Amino acid sequence: MKILYLLHSSGISEGSSIAVISIIKEMQKKGHQIYAVCPKQGPLVDTLKNLGVQVSVIYYANAIYPSVYTFKSFISWPKRLFDLLWKNHLAEISLEKLVKDIQPDIIHTNVGVLKVGFDVARKLKVPHVWHIRETDKGIKSHHFPSKVFQKAVLKTNDINIAITEAVQRYYMLSSQNTRIVYDGVFSKDYKPQKLTKKSNYFLFVGRVSESKGADWAVESFLRIAKQFPDKELWLAGGDNNKFANMLKTKVSKSPYSKRVKFLGTRSDIYELMSRAQAVLVPSVMEGFGFITVEAMVNKTIVIGRNTGGTKEQFDNGLKMTGHEIALRCEDINGMTQHMLNVCKNGQIYYSDMISSAYMVVRNLYTIERNADQLETIYKEIKK
């Protein structure tokens, strides 16, 4: 089967990119012929080419309104919107030509905010799979031309893949053309490190941004820092943005600034997780939440905001085991209290929770399980 994947990014650190690399590897193992399109050159293009994937670069944009964050960006907003629409118009022409050349059996758009794949697939009558990994609320953006329009378009698509029931409910996706497929996060053969002792830090992983709730992590730590002078907060993720700079300024004015470490993007996330006191997941609205699963498979406590995909993963664990597999919080006070409790109680106190969480994620979120479900969908839609 020929499968064409449309990707919204050329980076390799986003959850959607990590997920699609795993999907492509598994589909290659199953004997499918893989093609991909990225919006620009970058590490993801290089990674896919090294896997033997035929990669094309077409300069398209996400179907969301341009952001307004300064007066200058407000003044330039009409032009930026026009540029976005014109770019996508030209991209559809290029993509249409590529699809006619390749003649794929399936076009698989990897994220919900990318619409050019749907338009071309509909025009050329190629089955289209639309992977809905995010919500506009979760990424703090607005669909173009509207969320109502986006919902209407999704209703007419061939097959939508929602990465959680929460995403399906958010867009009110019909079960007639929507399947719930949880992301594959790790191989069934993965084994975590065996550690005898944890380090003294709490860990936040992901972009240091408002949508990821980095401010919750910082504020909660600053509240407990005086009481537990041996503890630190490490933030591992992209921090070259206005919001991150604001947090850095706040931390610099704190008496505990030396104990809050902005690590930037790291390649050793699993090792950092395995040694952490707990992993903090305060995202506003995760579509799925790779970080939660990765922390649990590395046998580390998760303190997570009780929303979106994070909540659904917690709920899945509760249904499967009859007890909580993580520490839920509704606000900064709740996160702070859980951090205090972890410091006071110690790791052994949470050993049953950690073991149960490990069992749940090994059962639900392997790369192989995800790929098997996707292949079934491809075969279904190709008939």
N, C-alpha and C positions, 0 to 999 in steps of 0.2 A: 504494500500500500504506500502511495506517495502522500506524505503529510507536510504541509507548509505551515510553519509557526511564525506568527507575527508578534514581535517583541517590542515593548514600549521604551526600552532602555538599552544602553550598551554597557552598563555597569554590571558588576558581578556580585555586589554586596547586598542588593535588595532581595527580599524573600522571594519575589516573583521570578527573579533571574536564577536564584539558587534552585527553585522548584523546577523550572523548565529545563535546566541543564540535566537534572536527574531524570526527568521525563524523557528527554531526547536520548540519553544513554540507554535507558531501558527499552525504548522503541527500536533503537538500532539492534540491540540484542535479540529482539523479537523478529528481526528481518525486514523492518520497514525502511523505506527510503526517505531520508529527512532533508528538508530544505528550511531555511530560516531567513527572516528579514529583520534588520535592526534599523533604527532611525539615524544612526551615525556610527562612525568608527569608534572602537573602544575595546576594553578587555573582553567583553562578552563575545564580540566578533572573533577575536583571536582564539578564545577558548573553544568556540564552536568549530572553527576551521581546523583546530588541532584534533577535534573529534571526527573529522572527515565530513562535516556538514557543509553543503553548498550555501554560503551566506551572501545575501545581497544587502546593500545599504540604500534605503529610500528615505528621504528626509520628510517624514510625517510628524505630526504633533498629536498629543492627547486632546480629546474633544471636551476640554474644560476651559472655562473662562480664564483669561490671564489674571494673575494676582495683582492686588493693589496694596502696596506696603509703604509707599512714600508719596509725596506730592508729585514728584517727577514721574513715578509709575502711573499715577492717576491721569496726568496729562497725556501720557503716551498710550493709555489703555485702548482707545479706538484703533490706533494704528497696529498695535500688537494683536488685537482681535482679528483685524483684516489680514494681517500677515499669517496668522494661524489658519484661517479659512482658505487663503490662497495656497499656502503650503500643502494643506490636505487635499485640495483640488488637484494640484499637480501630482501629488503622491498617488492618488487614485488612478491617474492615467498611467503612471509608471508601474504600479502594482498590477493593473489590469493586463498590461503587456507581459509582465513576468508570469502571471498565472496562466496566460494563454500559451507561453513557451513551456512551462513546467507541466501543466495539466495535472495538478494534484487531485487526489481523491478526497482530501479533507483540507480545509483551511482552519487552523486553530489559532484564534486570537488569545494571547496569554493574559490580558488584563481587561477589566471592564471599561476603562476610560479611553480605550483605543477603538475607534469606530470604522476606520478605512477598510478593514478586513470584511466587516459585515456588508458594507456597501458594494464592494467588488464581488464578493461571493454571491450576493443576491443578483447582481447584474449578469454574472456569468453562470449562474445556476450550479455553483459548487457548494456541497454541504459545508456548513459553517458551525464550528464549535466555539462558543464564547465563554472564556474562563473568567468568572466574576470573583475577583480576589479581594476587592476593597469596596468601601462605601464612600460617597462624597463627604459624609460626616467624618469618617475616619481619617481621610487625607486632607480635610479642611479645604475642599475645593467645591466648585459648582459645575454640574454638567452643562454642556452646550447642546441645544439651546435651553433645556430645562430638565429637571429630574422626571417630570411627568412624561416628557418626550422620550427620555431614556427608558423608562419603564415600558412605554408603548412599543418601542423598537425591540426590546428584549422579548416581549410577548410573541413577536413574529419571527424570531430567530429559530434556526433549526434545533439546536440543542445548547442550552446554557448549563455551565457547570458552576455551581455555587460551592465555595470551599467550606461553608458552614451553613447550618440551618438559619443562623442569625442573618447571614447575607441574603439568603432566599427570602426570609420574612421582610427584610428591609426594603427590597425592591418588589415585593409581592409577586414573586416569580411563580408561574404555574407549574405544578408537578407534571403536566403533560409534556412540557419541553425543557424541564430542568431536572438535573441530577445533583445530589449532594455527594461530593467526592473530597474527602479530607486530603490535605497535602501529604506527600511523602517526604519525611524529614531526614531519615537515616536508613541505611541498609539493614536488612534483617540480620546481617552478620556482624553489625557493629557491637563492640564491647567497650564499656566505659573504663576509664582508669580506676585502678584500685588504690584508694588513698587511705592512710591511717589517721590523718589529721587535716582539718580544714584550715585555711588561712583566715586572716582577721578582717576581710573586707566584704561589704555588700556590693553587688555588681548590677549595673544597668547596662543593657546591650541594645544598640540601635541608634538611629540618628538622634542627636541631641536636639530635639525639637518639641514644640508644644503638642503636636499630635501624638507623639510617643510618650508624653507625660514626664519628660525629664525634670520638669520643675517639681513634680511630686517627689521624685527620688531625692533631689537635692534638699528640699525643704524638710522632708522626713528625717534625713540623716542629720541635718543641722540641729534638729530638735533633740536627738538622742546623743549627740557628740560629747556633750559635757559629762553625761552620766557614764559613758563607756569610752574612756580616752584611748583605749587600745584599738578601737574599730575605725575603719576607713570606708569611703565610698569611691568606687572606681566606675567611670563611665567609658564604655568601649563603643565607639561609633563616630560617624562623621560629625564634626563640631565646628565646621567652618561656615557658620551662618549667623544671622543677626540674633536669633533667639539664644543660641549657644553662647554668644558673646555676652548677652545680658546675664545669663546664669553665671558665667565666669566672673563678671564684675561683682555680682552678688556674693559669690563665694570669696572673692578676694577681700571683701570687707568684713568677712567673718573671722573670728579668732581661731576657727578650725580649718582655715583654707589649705593648710599643708596636708590635711587628711582627706581632701576631695581631689581626686586625680582624673583629669580628662586625658584619656589614653589615645583618642583618635581611633581610626579604623584599625582593627587587629585581625591577624590571620590565625590566632591561637585561642579562639573563642571557647572551644570545648574545654581546653585546659583551664582557662580562667573560670568557667562555670563550675567545673568539678571541684575547684578549690574554694569557691565562695561560700560565705555563711548562708546567703540566700540570693536568688536572682529576683530583681524587682521588675515587674511588668505593669507599669501604670498607664499604658496607652489609652487614649480617649476611646477608641473603637477599633480594635484589631479585627481585620477580616478573618484571619485564622490565628496567627500568632506563632511563628516558628520558634521564637525565643522560649516560650513556655514549654514546648515539647523538648527542645534541645536541653533545657535545664533539667527537666525530669529524667530524660534518658541518661544524663550525666549525674544522676542521683544527688540533686541539689534542691533544696526547698525553693518553692516559688511563692512570692508575695505578689498577687496580681489584682488589678482593678476588675471589678465584677461586671464587665460589659463585653458585648460582642463575642468574638471568637474565643477570647480568654475565658469568659464565663462558660461558654459551651464546652470547652475542654474540661473545665472544673466539673460541670454538670455530668459530662460523660463518665468521668471518674467516679462521681458519687453514685450514679446508676449502676455502674459495673461492680463496685466494691462495697457499697452501702455506707461509706464514710468519705469525708473530704480528702482530696489528694493534694490540696494546696491551701494557702491562707488567702482568703478573699478580703478585699477592702472596698468600701464605697467612697472613701474620701481620704484626704491626707492624714487626718487623725487616725483612721483605721490602719493605714500603712505604717505610720509611726508606731502605733501600739504593737503591731505584729513584729516590727524590727526590735522593739524593746523586749518582747517576749522571747524572740530567738536568742538575743544576748543573754537573757536571764536563765532560760531553760536549758540551753545547750543543744547540741546536735542529736544526742542520743534520744532525747525526748520526742523527736520527730521521726525516728527511724521507721516506724510503721507507715507513716504518711509517705515518706520518701520511697519505700519499697512498693507501696501500692501504686504510686504515681508511675514508677518505672514499669511496672507490669502493664498498666493501662496503655501507656504510649507505645510500648513494644507491640501491643496487640492491634492498635488502631492506625499508627502513622508511619508505617514502613514505606520506602520508595517502591518496593516490589508490589505491594498491595495497591498503591495508588496507580501504578502503570497498568496493572491487570484490569482495574476498573475503567481506566481511560480507553484501553484497547477494546473492551466490550462496547463502549459507547461509539467508538469509531466504526466498528463493524455494524452496529445497529443503524447508524445514520447513513452508512454507505449503501445499504440495501435498496 
